[in-house]
C-alpha cells in the first residue's frame, strides 16, 4: 500500500443521505486515511441506491489511487453534481476500494456513523 494511505474496515454502521433521501447504509464500509486529508468513507456499491446516481463526464487522476469517475446525486428535491466518486480500476496498492463509492460531504450530502 502507498506509504501514506491506510484502508481499514470502517467500524459500525454508516449512512449517506441527500435531499431527505437515504442513499444507503452499510456495515461493510471502508475508511481510507491519507496523510494530509480527512478520512473518507467508501461504501460498497451494493449498499447504495444507484437509482439516485447519474454518471457524470467528470474524471480525475490521483497518482496514488488512479483514475476516478464521478456521479451526480439526483432526487426529488435537488441535484448535486459530481458529488460521488469511484475508482473502478484503482492502483494495486489501494485495490480494496475498487468499485466502492465515496461522497463529498456538504450541506446537501451527509455521511455519518449510525
Backbone as CSV, one residue per row, in Angstrom:
resi,resn,N_x,N_y,N_z,CA_x,CA_y,CA_z,C_x,C_y,C_z
1,UNK,0.849,-1.173,0.000,0.000,0.000,0.000,0.895,1.235,0.000
2,UNK,0.401,2.303,-0.598,1.168,3.552,-0.593,1.513,3.904,0.853
3,UNK,2.709,4.437,1.069,3.196,4.714,2.425,2.234,5.569,3.228
4,UNK,1.564,6.477,2.583,0.751,7.463,3.301,-0.752,7.193,3.224
5,UNK,-1.162,6.004,2.750,-2.577,5.646,2.652,-2.826,4.365,3.433
6,UNK,-3.857,4.395,4.276,-4.292,3.227,5.021,-5.762,2.988,4.709
7,UNK,-6.119,1.732,4.437,-7.518,1.364,4.229,-7.874,0.332,5.280
8,UNK,-8.988,0.594,5.992,-9.433,-0.320,7.032,-10.951,-0.414,7.012
9,UNK,-11.488,-1.447,7.619,-12.936,-1.561,7.735,-13.418,-0.429,8.635
10,UNK,-14.423,0.298,8.181,-14.985,1.376,8.993,-15.819,0.742,10.103
11,UNK,-15.599,1.123,11.350,-16.321,0.478,12.445,-17.801,0.859,12.453
12,UNK,-18.655,-0.097,12.768,-20.078,0.176,12.925,-20.829,0.286,11.610
13,UNK,-21.973,0.951,11.689,-22.861,1.132,10.541,-22.792,2.579,10.066
14,UNK,-22.739,2.768,8.736,-22.606,4.090,8.129,-23.786,4.366,7.211
15,UNK,-24.145,5.637,7.116,-25.269,6.068,6.295,-24.853,7.258,5.441
16,UNK,-25.469,7.367,4.268,-25.295,8.552,3.426,-26.683,9.023,3.009
17,UNK,-26.924,10.346,3.149,-28.216,10.946,2.829,-28.012,12.180,1.962
18,UNK,-29.035,12.477,1.157,-29.034,13.696,0.359,-30.477,14.070,0.037
19,UNK,-30.803,15.348,0.208,-32.138,15.826,-0.139,-33.245,15.099,0.590
20,UNK,-33.005,14.676,1.820,-34.005,13.966,2.593,-34.082,12.485,2.293
21,UNK,-33.347,12.007,1.299,-33.374,10.587,0.931,-32.163,9.869,1.520
22,UNK,-32.381,8.670,2.017,-31.273,7.812,2.432,-30.780,7.099,1.182
23,UNK,-29.554,7.385,0.807,-28.968,6.760,-0.384,-28.407,5.382,-0.088
24,UNK,-28.041,5.164,1.167,-27.516,3.862,1.526,-27.094,3.781,2.968
25,UNK,-27.019,2.549,3.456,-26.487,2.235,4.776,-25.617,1.000,4.615
26,UNK,-24.538,0.943,5.398,-23.633,-0.193,5.250,-22.902,-0.504,6.546
27,UNK,-22.734,-1.784,6.793,-21.841,-2.259,7.847,-20.545,-2.779,7.222
28,UNK,-20.413,-2.613,5.908,-19.238,-3.089,5.175,-18.442,-1.955,4.534
29,UNK,-18.605,-0.747,5.061,-17.881,0.400,4.519,-16.395,0.308,4.868
30,UNK,-15.595,0.981,4.068,-14.162,1.083,4.305,-13.807,2.531,4.621
31,UNK,-12.799,2.710,5.457,-12.298,4.058,5.752,-10.899,4.169,5.163
32,UNK,-10.714,5.168,4.296,-9.412,5.433,3.696,-8.824,6.638,4.414
33,UNK,-7.634,6.439,4.947,-6.926,7.513,5.638,-5.687,7.831,4.817
34,UNK,-5.615,9.082,4.377,-4.486,9.543,3.557,-3.875,10.744,4.249
35,UNK,-2.564,10.689,4.497,-1.891,11.789,5.192,-2.232,13.123,4.557
36,UNK,-2.600,14.086,5.395,-2.897,15.433,4.924,-4.351,15.655,4.555
37,UNK,-5.192,14.607,4.627,-6.601,14.709,4.268,-7.468,14.112,5.371
38,UNK,-8.720,14.559,5.426,-9.673,13.945,6.337,-9.949,12.513,5.872
39,UNK,-10.241,11.599,6.802,-10.605,10.236,6.399,-11.846,10.251,5.497
40,UNK,-11.913,9.293,4.580,-13.037,9.189,3.641,-13.658,7.812,3.800
41,UNK,-14.996,7.785,3.879,-15.727,6.529,3.966,-16.111,6.103,2.553
42,UNK,-15.795,4.864,2.209,-16.141,4.279,0.909,-17.209,3.210,1.134
43,UNK,-18.314,3.324,0.413,-19.443,2.411,0.540,-19.417,1.358,-0.560
44,UNK,-19.707,0.092,-0.219,-19.862,-0.912,-1.277,-21.032,-0.510,-2.170
45,UNK,-20.866,-0.658,-3.452,-21.895,-0.258,-4.419,-23.230,-0.944,-4.141
46,UNK,-23.189,-2.216,-3.700,-24.443,-2.939,-3.472,-25.235,-2.378,-2.290
47,UNK,-24.628,-1.535,-1.472,-25.329,-0.921,-0.341,-25.862,0.473,-0.646
48,UNK,-25.705,0.933,-1.879,-26.147,2.271,-2.293,-27.280,2.138,-3.307
49,UNK,-28.296,2.989,-3.168,-29.407,3.019,-4.125,-28.924,3.731,-5.382
50,UNK,-28.410,2.953,-6.323,-27.800,3.501,-7.535,-28.793,4.280,-8.395
51,UNK,-30.091,4.093,-8.192,-31.099,4.840,-8.957,-30.993,6.343,-8.707
52,UNK,-30.388,6.742,-7.590,-30.201,8.164,-7.274,-28.957,8.754,-7.935
53,UNK,-28.123,7.912,-8.537,-26.839,8.377,-9.082,-26.841,8.332,-10.599
54,UNK,-26.472,9.462,-11.197,-26.314,9.549,-12.647,-24.834,9.710,-12.970
55,UNK,-24.287,8.886,-13.865,-22.875,9.039,-14.234,-22.605,10.439,-14.773
56,UNK,-21.452,10.948,-14.439,-21.016,12.274,-14.860,-19.898,12.127,-15.884
57,UNK,-19.614,13.188,-16.595,-18.481,13.193,-17.526,-17.154,13.489,-16.822
58,UNK,-17.231,13.918,-15.571,-16.025,14.309,-14.843,-15.155,13.096,-14.529
59,UNK,-13.860,13.263,-14.673,-12.877,12.281,-14.230,-11.705,13.045,-13.611
60,UNK,-11.002,12.403,-12.705,-9.782,12.977,-12.141,-8.750,11.869,-12.018
61,UNK,-7.516,12.263,-11.809,-6.438,11.295,-11.644,-5.694,11.573,-10.347
62,UNK,-5.486,10.552,-9.556,-4.655,10.615,-8.356,-3.438,9.737,-8.606
63,UNK,-2.242,10.260,-8.388,-1.047,9.446,-8.655,-0.944,8.216,-7.750
64,UNK,-1.646,8.214,-6.626,-1.570,7.096,-5.685,-2.717,6.112,-5.816
65,UNK,-3.882,6.609,-6.279,-5.067,5.752,-6.344,-5.486,5.413,-7.777
66,UNK,-5.213,6.274,-8.725,-5.593,6.021,-10.119,-6.641,6.997,-10.610
67,UNK,-7.449,6.568,-11.588,-8.449,7.431,-12.218,-9.800,7.265,-11.542
68,UNK,-10.409,8.388,-11.179,-11.722,8.380,-10.537,-12.790,8.800,-11.542
69,UNK,-13.921,8.111,-11.476,-15.104,8.513,-12.230,-16.103,9.103,-11.238
70,UNK,-17.031,9.913,-11.749,-17.936,10.653,-10.871,-19.390,10.402,-11.221
71,UNK,-20.244,10.669,-10.231,-21.697,10.588,-10.364,-22.304,11.834,-9.738
72,UNK,-23.450,12.245,-10.254,-24.251,13.285,-9.622,-25.390,12.604,-8.876
73,UNK,-25.798,13.201,-7.759,-26.934,12.693,-6.993,-28.177,13.429,-7.472
74,UNK,-29.195,12.678,-7.874,-30.445,13.266,-8.359,-31.585,12.680,-7.534
75,UNK,-32.347,13.574,-6.869,-33.528,13.125,-6.145,-34.650,14.153,-6.334
76,UNK,-35.776,13.963,-5.681,-36.938,14.828,-5.900,-36.652,16.293,-5.625
77,UNK,-35.848,16.580,-4.625,-35.669,17.972,-4.203,-34.393,18.634,-4.709
78,UNK,-33.474,17.879,-5.295,-32.211,18.506,-5.682,-31.395,17.629,-6.618
79,UNK,-30.411,18.286,-7.240,-29.349,17.590,-7.967,-28.035,18.109,-7.409
80,UNK,-27.169,17.204,-7.041,-25.852,17.577,-6.525,-24.825,17.047,-7.522
81,UNK,-24.289,17.947,-8.373,-23.369,17.488,-9.421,-22.035,16.978,-8.869
82,UNK,-21.548,15.902,-9.477,-20.203,15.371,-9.195,-19.964,15.165,-7.699
83,UNK,-20.972,14.683,-6.973,-20.890,14.536,-5.518,-20.354,13.182,-5.078
84,UNK,-20.185,12.264,-6.027,-19.786,10.892,-5.707,-18.641,10.490,-6.634
85,UNK,-17.666,9.782,-6.077,-16.593,9.297,-6.945,-16.285,7.836,-6.649
86,UNK,-15.667,7.206,-7.636,-15.317,5.799,-7.533,-14.058,5.532,-8.338
87,UNK,-13.222,4.670,-7.800,-12.062,4.180,-8.537,-12.428,2.796,-9.055
88,UNK,-12.760,2.713,-10.330,-13.208,1.444,-10.904,-12.052,0.457,-11.068
89,UNK,-10.881,0.975,-11.355,-9.685,0.139,-11.504,-8.521,0.832,-10.786
90,UNK,-8.570,0.837,-9.446,-7.530,1.555,-8.700,-6.172,0.864,-8.811
91,UNK,-5.162,1.605,-8.431,-3.815,1.024,-8.401,-3.798,-0.145,-7.408
92,UNK,-2.903,-1.079,-7.646,-2.832,-2.300,-6.828,-2.739,-2.007,-5.332
93,UNK,-2.004,-0.976,-4.955,-1.794,-0.664,-3.541,-3.085,-0.298,-2.811
94,UNK,-4.109,0.119,-3.557,-5.390,0.512,-2.934,-6.553,-0.245,-3.570
95,UNK,-6.286,-1.443,-4.019,-7.298,-2.211,-4.750,-8.556,-2.495,-3.923
96,UNK,-8.456,-2.429,-2.599,-9.626,-2.690,-1.751,-10.783,-1.740,-2.027
97,UNK,-10.514,-0.519,-2.509,-11.595,0.448,-2.750,-12.175,0.339,-4.157
98,UNK,-11.701,-0.591,-4.946,-12.179,-0.752,-6.318,-13.691,-0.930,-6.382
99,UNK,-14.366,-0.044,-7.106,-15.810,-0.124,-7.281,-16.615,0.434,-6.126
100,UNK,-15.976,0.766,-5.014,-16.676,1.393,-3.896,-16.990,2.843,-4.250
101,UNK,-17.914,3.441,-3.506,-18.346,4.821,-3.757,-18.042,5.702,-2.560
102,UNK,-17.511,6.887,-2.817,-17.267,7.879,-1.775,-18.052,9.139,-2.118
103,UNK,-18.413,9.898,-1.094,-19.303,11.052,-1.251,-18.649,12.306,-0.690
104,UNK,-18.720,13.413,-1.467,-18.291,14.706,-0.951,-19.343,15.172,0.031
105,UNK,-18.945,15.394,1.268,-19.889,15.896,2.264,-20.078,17.394,2.077
106,UNK,-21.339,17.823,2.254,-21.692,19.234,2.084,-23.017,19.479,2.797
107,UNK,-23.586,20.671,2.600,-24.924,20.947,3.134,-25.946,19.992,2.534
108,UNK,-25.672,19.482,1.334,-26.612,18.633,0.604,-26.342,17.134,0.777
109,UNK,-25.164,16.773,1.279,-24.786,15.363,1.384,-24.190,15.113,2.768
110,UNK,-24.760,14.154,3.469,-24.272,13.821,4.831,-23.859,12.358,4.898
111,UNK,-22.662,12.125,5.365,-22.154,10.780,5.644,-21.961,10.713,7.140
112,UNK,-22.598,9.710,7.773,-22.471,9.658,9.230,-22.511,8.222,9.745
113,UNK,-21.868,8.050,10.885,-21.906,6.760,11.551,-23.179,6.697,12.375
114,UNK,-23.908,5.602,12.257,-25.160,5.447,12.991,-24.916,4.844,14.374
